[in-house]
Amino acid sequence: MANLTFRGGAGTVTGSCFLLETDHLRILVDCGMFQGKRELRELNYRTPLVPLNTIDYILLTHAHIDHSGLIPRFYNQGFRGQILATRATVNLCKVMLPDSGHIQELEAEWRNRKAKRRGEKPCPPLYTAVDAINCLHCFQPVNYVEEIQLDEQVRVRFLDAGHILGSAIIEIWIKEENKEFKIVFSGDLGNTGAAIIRDPTQVTDADYLVIESTYGNRLHEPMTDEKSKLKEIILKTISNNGNVIIPSFAVGRTQQILYELNSMVESGALPQIPVFIDSPLAVSATEIFREAKECFDEETLELLRQEDDPFYFPGLTLVRSADESRALNNFKGGAIIISASGMCDAGRIKHHLKHNLWRPESSVVFIGFQAEGTLGRRLLDGAKKVKILGELINVAANIYSLQGFSAHADQTGLLNWVKGITGKPQRVFIVHGESSESKALAELITKETGIPTTIPQFGEAYTLRAAQPEYVGIAEPLVVPLDRRQQLLQTISRLEQKLAELKAGLLAEEYEDEELKTLDEALQELEERVS
């Protein structure tokens, strides 16, 4: 018997974290950071459900921050167990987690400057770069397919998920008296036929399946079509003397785009044009990719055998320093700039958007998922103006979305993978998706396979055994309003209260000239957004 509590990635795309408790072990599968809307980000600060010093293992599916990003905070608060992950994931976390810690410090510094002006107490960062470095000694690399015995009752195995370098599907076997049952966590499943890495491994049997649903209600365009569209966008933008701005996750998507651009340049489909990778993390991650040949597919291995570096081509410049990055702001046209973060909420991409969004000759190409509440999502949804680094920017650039480059399987890919499990699960839990995506996938799986599905909510717990699962209850309810109307009504109520306070302060002449200027700018922006 085991209890499974959905601590994150339930009802949301980010914050993946699942607590599995057996007779003698407490295990977390993933330990991800919530990203996107403010209400979600605030969940990163919540009190843990169980004492962190009682968690024995973290099993990490891959290095992306929405799966690994709270490990340093948990370490700071007492976690001292082992973190099992593939070797490539361990190496990526060595650069990604300290980078995330640095971002947390910068964001806390920015918030505290504002708090100081309001006379409020400063707040510490979620965690620091030092916290991230300190937690790294807990990581233990494992090999794909190797079975690992955690105790007499529990054994685990990591299989290739085909999502990013080192990504894994995790199989967990649990003994129950004279029986044994198996839980499979899909992690993030990749696309079949994607560049660089191998296809997702097909699991053959499972008693319980926990599967992602990022694109549970969508189909990707064929990759050949997406490559052709990317080439056309680049050629058209360059001919108009604009820049092509590609917001990209530093790990996985950046290397995939480099691979495709390398192919286009070497085949003559693209002329030699300046391409800049403006992300120190992406540059470091690309070096890790070069060394992880055990994760490559046959096509990439063949390129290496021919001494063709798939991540480099004439015209490519790797940008590390802030001065080099700022110099790109003067690059008025004819370049491709690939920068993080992929959802445009942090990092150098903000500067490139600020200097290019207002230009009708430039293009912004999204190649990955954009969570609700992010700048990237607002741009994809058609925002006419956006605030970047304190300045209201007109959106005149061409905005494109090429989801065929996504590292997530689409609805068909997810369904086919479930159908490939010949030893059918008793139940499938649908996670890691917005409500419409999870609901569509759940209904389709049940319709096509007859397998019962459940869309667990944040904090829900289930007792799993060789027989049917039993619903335990909600250990910790989600405070995030998931209904958009209710969320908007609550936001409007908060604004009405704030506006009443502002009005009273203005009538009482409580504000200095500088504060009045700031308030005026903020209210003008709000008026622009809602008009």
Secondary structure, DSSP 8 states (H G I E B T S, - for coil): -EEEEEEESSSSSS--EEEEE-SS-EEEE------SSHHHHGGGGS--SS-GGG--EEE-S---HHHHTTHHHHHHTT--SEEEEEHHHHHHHHHHHHHHHHHHHHHHHHHHHHHHHTT------S--HHHHHHHGGGEEEE-TT-EEE-SSSEEEEEEE-SSSTT-EEEEEEEEETTEEEEEEE--S---TT-SSB-------B-SEEEEE-TTTT-----HHHHHHHHHHHHHHHHHTT--EEEE--TTTHHHHHHHHHHHHHHHTSS----EEEE-HHHHHHHHHHHH-GGGB-HHHHHHHHTT--TT--TTEEEE-SHHHHHHGGG--SS-EEEES-TTSSSSTHHHHHHHHTT-TT-EEEE-S---TTSHHHHHHTT-SEEEETTEEEE--SEEEE-GGG-SS--HHHHHHHHHT-SB--SEEEEESS-HHHHHHHHHHHHHHH---EE---TTEEEEE-SS--EEEEESS---S--SHHHHHHHHHHHHHHHHHHHHHHHHTT---HHHHHHHHHHHHHHHHHH-
